Amino acid sequence: MKITCLSLVILLGCSLFNPVNVMASHHEPQNQQESKAKMLDDEGIVVNTMDAAGYTYMELENSGHKFWIAAPTTKVNIGDHIRYSGSMVMSNFTSKTLNRTFSTIVFVTSTQVKK
């Protein structure tokens, strides 16, 4: 278990220094109408949220697809438009604190509420 947690920390740390992720996360739509028409892959609308052990778990929806992300504790509300960066996907992740297994979850290093 300690090796798994250490691996997670290392992978999240490495993703911070990936210039491709940094460049992709700073792409801005040309206008507000385009923004509402199609979201980027690294964003979504919050449909569910819960906090546990230093993380905020958020269920996001993007173009009809729902998925979970886990970020450092963040204040978000249902309906917020979230953009995230520094992602690492994990399958069959079990949160002992939440007593729940996520079939797929994306661990992210930062989130931003879009206005």
C-alpha positions in Angstrom: 0.0 0.0 0.0 2.9 2.4 0.8 4.4 1.7 -2.6 1.1 2.5 -4.3 0.7 5.8 -2.5 4.3 6.7 -3.2 3.8 5.9 -6.9 0.7 8.1 -7.0 2.6 11.0 -5.5 5.5 10.6 -7.9 3.2 10.3 -10.9 1.2 13.4 -9.9 4.5 15.3 -9.3 5.8 14.3 -12.7 2.7 15.4 -14.4 3.2 18.9 -13.1 6.3 19.2 -15.2 4.8 17.9 -18.4 4.9 20.8 -20.8 2.2 19.2 -23.0 -0.3 19.3 -20.1 0.6 22.9 -19.3 0.1 24.1 -22.9 -3.1 22.2 -23.4 -4.7 23.4 -20.2 -4.2 27.1 -21.2 -6.1 26.9 -24.4 -9.0 29.4 -24.4 -12.0 29.3 -26.7 -12.3 32.2 -29.2 -15.6 33.4 -27.8 -18.2 32.7 -25.1 -20.5 31.0 -27.6 -17.8 28.5 -28.6 -17.1 27.9 -24.9 -20.8 26.9 -24.3 -21.0 24.8 -27.5 -18.1 22.5 -26.7 -16.0 22.0 -23.6 -12.4 20.9 -23.8 -11.5 17.4 -22.6 -10.0 18.8 -19.4 -13.2 20.4 -18.1 -16.7 19.7 -17.1 -19.8 20.7 -15.1 -19.9 19.5 -11.5 -22.9 17.2 -10.9 -21.8 15.7 -7.6 -19.1 16.5 -5.0 -17.8 15.2 -1.7 -14.7 15.9 0.5 -12.6 13.3 2.2 -9.0 13.1 3.5 -7.5 16.2 1.8 -9.3 15.6 -1.5 -12.4 16.9 -3.2 -14.1 14.2 -5.3 -16.1 15.7 -8.2 -18.4 14.0 -10.6 -18.2 16.0 -13.8 -20.2 16.0 -17.0 -18.8 16.9 -20.4 -20.8 16.4 -23.6 -23.1 13.9 -22.0 -20.2 11.8 -20.5 -20.0 11.7 -16.7 -16.6 10.9 -14.9 -15.0 11.4 -11.5 -11.9 13.5 -10.7 -10.1 13.9 -7.3 -8.4 17.2 -6.6 -6.7 18.7 -3.6 -9.5 20.1 -1.3 -11.4 22.7 -3.3 -14.6 24.6 -2.7 -17.0 23.9 -5.6 -20.7 23.9 -6.1 -23.0 21.8 -8.1 -23.3 23.4 -11.6 -19.8 25.0 -11.5 -17.8 24.8 -14.7 -14.5 23.3 -13.8 -11.2 23.1 -15.7 -8.5 20.8 -14.3 -4.8 20.1 -15.1 -2.1 17.6 -14.2 -4.2 14.5 -14.6 -3.5 10.8 -14.0 -6.2 8.2 -14.6 -6.6 5.3 -12.2 -8.9 2.2 -12.7 -10.7 0.4 -9.8 -9.5 2.9 -7.2 -10.9 2.3 -3.7 -11.2 5.2 -1.3 -11.2 3.8 2.2 -12.3 7.1 3.6 -15.4 7.1 1.4 -15.8 3.3 1.5 -16.3 3.4 -2.3 -14.6 2.0 -5.4 -14.5 4.2 -8.5 -14.3 2.2 -11.7 -12.3 5.1 -13.2 -11.1 8.3 -11.5 -8.8 11.1 -12.7 -6.4 12.4 -10.0 -5.6 16.1 -10.8 -3.1 18.5 -9.4 -5.3 21.7 -9.7 -8.7 22.9 -10.6 -10.2 26.2 -11.7 -13.8 27.4 -11.6 -14.5 29.0 -14.9 -16.9 32.1 -14.9 
